[in-house]
């Protein structure tokens, strides 16, 4: 076996890939992945402002986040295979084990008229703070850009509306309150 092959094998062995991942390691890996996605978007935003000051970087990132959300919403719609999507399906369709852990989520309402999910932690806000943004900048980044994804997710669902009366980024001590309601007059 060559020196390179030995070094590669030792490195791969050090990853312990054959072992089950612990909940703590799973959480840390997902948290890091979410934060890296946010950091990447932040650096793209910053570079847009630097290289193309005439371009509204906030709008570019916000619109890109919206489009990403619409894409995700279309995937959720496919998952329900033509079933009418109300508040329950809209909120559960975008709830996963990973998201549950990383955002420290809690379902507080789940019915045909209104569903609410609280995000007690936001890896996006954590990453932005780590990059040195102040509270006002974190709120702007969330509300004007990254948060547009969530609104885009619900765009393909004709019968629901989404709102966030509070967010972690508002820096008021509340979690993100994803609130999905049935549009008035849209009973199944």
C-alpha positions as CSV (number, residue, x, y, z in Angstrom):
1,X,0.0,0.0,0.0
2,X,1.4,3.4,-0.9
3,X,2.0,6.2,1.5
4,X,-0.9,8.2,0.0
5,X,-3.2,5.2,0.3
6,X,-2.3,4.7,3.9
7,X,-2.9,8.4,4.7
8,X,-6.3,8.3,2.9
9,X,-7.4,5.2,4.7
10,X,-6.3,6.6,8.1
11,X,-8.3,9.8,7.4
12,X,-11.4,7.9,6.3
13,X,-11.1,5.6,9.4
14,X,-10.9,8.7,11.6
15,X,-14.4,9.8,10.3
16,X,-15.9,6.7,11.8
17,X,-18.3,6.5,8.9
18,X,-19.5,3.0,9.9
19,X,-20.8,4.3,13.2
20,X,-24.3,5.6,13.7
21,X,-24.4,9.4,14.1
22,X,-25.4,10.6,17.5
23,X,-28.3,13.1,17.9
24,X,-25.7,15.7,19.1
25,X,-23.5,15.1,16.0
26,X,-26.6,15.2,13.7
27,X,-27.7,18.5,15.3
28,X,-24.2,20.1,15.0
29,X,-23.8,18.9,11.3
30,X,-27.2,20.3,10.4
31,X,-26.7,23.5,12.3
32,X,-23.4,24.0,10.5
33,X,-24.9,23.3,7.1
34,X,-27.7,25.9,7.7
35,X,-25.3,28.4,8.9
36,X,-23.0,27.8,5.9
37,X,-25.9,28.4,3.5
38,X,-26.6,31.7,5.2
39,X,-22.9,32.7,5.2
40,X,-22.7,31.9,1.5
41,X,-25.8,34.1,0.8
42,X,-24.3,36.9,2.9
43,X,-21.0,36.8,1.0
44,X,-22.8,36.9,-2.3
45,X,-24.9,39.8,-1.1
46,X,-21.8,41.7,0.1
47,X,-20.0,41.0,-3.2
48,X,-23.0,42.2,-5.2
49,X,-22.9,45.5,-3.2
50,X,-19.2,45.8,-3.8
51,X,-18.9,45.0,-7.5
52,X,-22.3,46.3,-8.7
53,X,-23.3,49.2,-6.4
54,X,-26.0,50.2,-8.9
55,X,-27.8,46.9,-8.3
56,X,-30.2,46.5,-5.4
57,X,-28.5,43.6,-3.7
58,X,-31.3,43.2,-1.2
59,X,-33.8,42.8,-4.0
60,X,-31.7,40.3,-5.8
61,X,-31.2,38.1,-2.7
62,X,-34.9,38.6,-1.7
63,X,-36.2,37.5,-5.1
64,X,-33.8,34.6,-5.3
65,X,-35.0,33.5,-1.8
66,X,-38.6,33.8,-3.1
67,X,-37.9,31.7,-6.1
68,X,-36.2,29.0,-4.0
69,X,-39.2,29.0,-1.7
70,X,-41.6,28.6,-4.7
71,X,-39.5,25.7,-5.8
72,X,-39.8,24.1,-2.4
73,X,-43.5,24.8,-2.3
74,X,-43.9,23.0,-5.7
75,X,-42.1,20.0,-4.2
76,X,-44.4,19.9,-1.2
77,X,-47.4,20.2,-3.6
78,X,-46.1,17.1,-5.5
79,X,-45.8,15.2,-2.2
80,X,-49.5,15.7,-1.5
81,X,-50.3,14.6,-5.1
82,X,-53.2,16.9,-5.9
83,X,-54.7,17.0,-2.4
84,X,-56.0,20.4,-1.5
85,X,-53.4,22.1,0.7
86,X,-54.6,23.8,3.8
87,X,-52.8,25.2,6.9
88,X,-52.1,21.7,8.2
89,X,-50.5,20.3,5.0
90,X,-48.7,23.6,4.4
91,X,-47.0,23.6,7.8
92,X,-46.3,19.8,8.0
93,X,-45.1,19.7,4.4
94,X,-42.2,21.9,5.4
95,X,-41.4,20.3,8.7
96,X,-38.6,17.8,9.0
97,X,-36.6,16.0,11.6
98,X,-33.6,18.1,10.8
99,X,-35.5,21.4,10.9
100,X,-37.2,20.4,14.1
101,X,-33.8,20.0,15.8
102,X,-31.9,22.9,14.3
103,X,-34.6,25.5,14.6
104,X,-35.9,24.1,17.9
105,X,-39.4,24.0,16.6
106,X,-42.7,23.6,18.4
107,X,-46.2,23.2,16.9
108,X,-48.6,25.3,18.9
109,X,-51.7,25.1,16.6
110,X,-52.6,22.6,13.9
111,X,-56.1,22.8,12.5
112,X,-57.9,23.3,9.2
113,X,-58.1,27.1,9.7
114,X,-54.8,28.0,11.3
115,X,-51.5,26.3,12.0
116,X,-48.6,27.8,13.9
117,X,-45.0,26.6,14.3
118,X,-42.6,28.4,16.5
119,X,-38.9,28.4,15.7
120,X,-37.2,29.1,19.0
121,X,-33.7,29.3,17.4
122,X,-32.6,30.5,14.0
123,X,-29.3,29.3,12.5
124,X,-29.5,32.1,10.0
125,X,-29.6,34.8,12.7
126,X,-26.9,33.0,14.6
127,X,-24.6,32.9,11.5
128,X,-25.3,36.6,10.7
129,X,-24.4,37.6,14.3
130,X,-21.2,35.5,14.1
131,X,-20.3,37.4,10.9
132,X,-20.6,40.7,12.9
133,X,-23.9,42.0,11.8
134,X,-25.7,44.1,14.4
135,X,-29.3,43.4,15.5
136,X,-30.8,45.9,13.0
137,X,-28.9,44.3,10.1
138,X,-29.8,40.8,11.1
139,X,-33.5,41.8,11.2
140,X,-33.2,43.4,7.8
141,X,-31.4,40.4,6.3
142,X,-34.1,38.1,7.7
143,X,-37.2,40.1,7.0
144,X,-36.2,41.5,3.6
145,X,-34.2,38.7,2.1
146,X,-33.9,35.2,3.7
147,X,-37.5,35.2,5.1
148,X,-38.9,35.7,1.6
149,X,-38.2,32.0,1.0
150,X,-41.0,31.0,3.5
151,X,-43.5,33.3,1.8
152,X,-42.5,31.8,-1.6
153,X,-43.1,28.3,-0.2
154,X,-46.8,29.1,0.3
155,X,-47.2,30.8,-3.0
156,X,-48.2,27.5,-4.8
157,X,-50.9,26.8,-2.2
158,X,-54.0,28.8,-3.4
159,X,-55.9,28.4,-0.1
160,X,-53.5,29.6,2.5
161,X,-51.7,32.7,3.6
162,X,-48.5,32.9,5.6
163,X,-47.2,35.5,8.1
164,X,-44.5,35.8,10.7
165,X,-45.9,38.2,13.4
166,X,-42.6,37.7,15.3
167,X,-39.1,36.4,14.4
168,X,-35.9,35.6,16.3
169,X,-34.3,38.3,14.1
170,X,-36.7,41.0,15.5
171,X,-34.6,40.7,18.6
172,X,-37.6,41.1,20.9
173,X,-37.2,37.8,22.7
174,X,-39.8,35.9,20.6
175,X,-39.3,33.0,18.3
176,X,-40.3,33.0,14.6
177,X,-44.0,32.4,14.7
178,X,-44.8,30.8,11.3
179,X,-48.5,31.3,11.0
180,X,-50.4,29.7,8.2
181,X,-54.1,30.5,7.9
182,X,-56.8,29.5,5.5
183,X,-57.8,32.3,3.2
184,X,-61.2,33.6,4.1
185,X,-64.0,31.9,2.2
186,X,-61.8,28.9,1.3
187,X,-63.4,26.0,3.3
188,X,-62.9,22.6,1.8
